[in-house]
C-alpha cells in the first residue's frame, strides 16, 4: 500500500506532539474552508448561468402642451414683436417637454418652425426674427443693411398681396390653428397672436375674418392670447394706417378674443413684456401624462464579484493545504 513511501514506526507518539496536533487542526480547518468555497463557486456559477435579473420601474412625465406663436409680419408691429420675442426666449427656459411652433403671416402664412421641443431651434428662429427687424429698421433709417435679413419676414408672406391685400389677421390666426396636428387629441393648446389688427384685405381677399377665426379657436378648444401695440406705440401715416384704424383694430381684437374666453394684452411704454409672457405661461395649463415603464435588467455584477473572490481564496487555500 505504501511502496513508494518511507515507513516510520511508533507514529502514535508523533501524533501526541503539540506541533503535530496544531498542524493537523490547521489542515482540517483549511480543507473544510476549501470545500465550502468550492460549494460557493459551484452555486455562484449556477446562479450566473441562470442570468439573474432585476425588474426596474421608471415613471416618465410627458407635458402635453402645444404653443403656436403667430406673428404679424407687418412692419408696424416690429417694436412689439422685437420686445416680445426676447421675453419668449426667457420663457423657453421654464418649459419642460412642451412643444412650441412659430408662424409669421401677412397676406399668406409661412411656417418658420413646426411644433417641437427643441428649444434651441426655437430660440434660433426668434433670434432670426429679431435680426430681420433690426435690418428693416436700418433700411428705414437709410443705413447699410443686409437684404437677406431685411427680406426674411417678407419671403412668402406677401405673395398675392396685390390681389388679396395685406395683414389678413383672420387668415393668419386660422392658419396657426390648423398647424396643430391631430386636433382631436386631448392636449392643451395655445396660440399667442401678435398683431395690430389693422386689416388691409381687399374685397374677397380674406378667407376668414378675425371673428370667424376666434370662433374656430374656441371650437377647437385652443387658448387664445392676443398681444397688440397699445395707444402711441404705432405712428399713423394717414394712408395705410390711420389712428381710427388702430383704435378699431384694438377694440375688435380685444372684443373677439375675450368673447371666446381668450386673453388680450396691450403693449405700451409702461408694459413689461416679461410680465405678459409670464402671465401667459401661468395661465396655460399643461396636461401631464405619466407613463410607467418596467424593464428587466441583468444584475450579474455582485454574483460575478463573489465568484472571482471565491476562486482567488481557493488558490490561496490550495497552497496553504499543500504546505
Residue pairs with C-beta under 8 A, 6 or more apart in sequence:
8 14
14 20
15 21
15 24
27 321
30 317
30 320
30 321
31 321
33 313
33 317
34 314
34 317
34 318
34 321
37 310
37 313
37 314
37 317
38 314
40 306
40 310
41 307
41 310
41 311
41 314
44 303
44 306
44 307
44 310
45 307
47 303
48 300
48 303
48 304
48 307
51 298
51 300
52 298
52 299
52 300
52 303
53 296
53 297
53 298
53 299
54 296
54 297
54 298
54 299
55 294
55 295
55 296
55 297
56 294
56 295
56 296
56 297
57 292
57 293
57 294
58 292
58 293
58 295
59 290
59 291
59 292
59 293
60 290
60 291
60 292
60 293
61 97
61 288
61 289
61 290
62 97
62 288
62 289
62 290
62 291
63 95
63 96
63 97
63 98
63 286
63 287
63 288
64 186
64 187
64 188
64 286
64 287
64 288
64 289
65 98
65 99
65 187
65 188
65 189
65 190
65 284
65 285
65 286
65 287
66 98
66 99
66 100
66 101
66 115
66 180
66 187
66 188
66 189
66 190
67 98
67 99
67 100
67 101
67 189
67 190
67 191
67 192
67 284
68 100
68 101
68 102
68 103
68 115
68 176
68 179
68 180
68 189
68 190
68 191
68 192
69 88
69 100
69 101
69 102
69 103
69 191
69 192
69 194
70 103
70 104
70 105
70 109
70 172
70 173
70 175
70 176
70 191
70 192
70 193
70 194
70 195
71 77
71 81
71 85
71 102
71 103
71 104
71 105
71 129
71 194
71 195
72 81
72 104
72 105
72 106
72 167
72 169
72 172
72 193
72 194
72 195
72 196
73 104
73 105
73 106
73 153
73 154
73 157
73 158
74 106
74 166
74 167
74 195
74 196
74 198
75 136
75 140
76 196
76 198
76 229
76 234
76 241
77 194
77 195
77 196
77 229
77 234
78 133
78 136
78 137
79 229
79 233
79 234
79 267
80 194
80 196
80 227
80 228
80 229
80 233
80 267
81 129
81 133
81 194
82 129
82 130
82 133
82 134
83 267
83 273
84 194
84 227
84 267
84 273
84 276
84 277
85 126
85 129
85 130
86 126
86 130
86 273
87 273
87 274
87 276
87 277
88 126
88 192
88 277
89 123
89 126
89 127
90 274
90 277
91 277
91 278
91 280
91 281
92 100
92 119
92 122
92 123
93 119
94 281
95 117
95 119
97 117
98 117
98 286
99 115
99 116
99 117
100 113
100 115
100 116
100 117
100 119
100 122
101 111
101 113
101 114
101 115
101 116
101 179
102 111
102 112
102 113
102 122
102 125
102 126
102 129
103 109
103 110
103 111
103 112
103 172
103 175
103 176
103 179
104 110
104 112
104 129
104 153
104 157
105 157
105 168
105 171
105 172
105 175
105 176
106 154
106 157
106 158
106 161
106 166
106 167
106 168
106 172
107 157
107 158
107 159
107 160
107 161
107 164
107 165
107 166
107 168
107 205
108 156
108 157
108 158
108 159
108 160
108 168
108 171
109 157
109 171
109 172
109 175
109 176
110 155
110 156
110 157
111 179
112 125
112 128
112 129
113 121
113 122
113 125
114 179
115 179
115 180
115 181
116 122
128 149
128 152
129 152
129 153
131 149
131 152
132 149
132 150
132 152
132 153
133 153
134 149
135 145
135 146
135 149
135 150
135 152
136 145
136 150
136 153
138 144
138 145
138 150
139 145
139 150
158 166
163 202
163 205
164 201
164 202
164 205
164 206
165 199
165 200
165 201
165 202
165 205
165 206
166 200
166 201
167 195
167 196
167 198
167 199
167 200
167 201
168 199
168 201
168 205
168 206
168 207
169 195
169 197
169 199
169 210
169 213
169 253
170 199
170 206
170 207
170 208
170 209
170 210
170 211
170 212
170 213
171 206
171 207
171 208
171 213
172 193
172 195
173 191
173 193
173 208
173 210
173 213
173 214
173 216
173 217
173 224
174 207
174 208
174 212
174 213
174 216
176 191
176 193
177 183
177 191
177 213
177 216
177 217
177 220
177 222
180 189
180 220
180 222
183 189
183 220
186 287
187 287
188 223
188 284
188 285
188 286
188 287
189 220
189 221
189 222
189 223
190 222
190 223
190 224
190 225
190 280
190 284
191 217
191 222
191 223
191 224
191 225
192 225
192 227
192 280
193 224
193 225
193 226
193 227
193 253
193 257
194 227
194 228
195 226
195 227
195 228
195 253
196 228
196 229
196 234
196 241
196 246
196 249
196 250
197 210
197 228
197 249
197 250
197 252
197 253
198 240
198 241
198 245
198 246
198 249
199 206
199 210
199 249
200 240
208 216
210 252
210 253
210 256
211 256
214 224
214 256
214 257
214 259
214 260
214 262
215 260
217 224
217 260
217 262
218 224
218 260
218 261
223 261
223 262
223 263
223 283
223 284
224 257
224 260
224 261
224 262
224 263
225 257
225 262
225 263
225 265
225 280
225 283
225 284
226 253
226 254
226 257
226 262
226 263
226 264
226 265
227 265
227 266
227 267
227 276
228 249
228 250
228 253
228 254
228 264
228 265
228 266
228 267
229 266
229 267
230 250
230 266
230 267
230 268
230 271
231 246
231 247
231 250
231 266
231 268
232 268
232 269
233 267
233 268
233 269
234 241
234 246
236 242
236 243
236 245
236 246
250 266
253 264
254 264
257 263
257 264
258 264
263 279
263 280
263 283
265 271
265 276
265 279
267 273
267 276
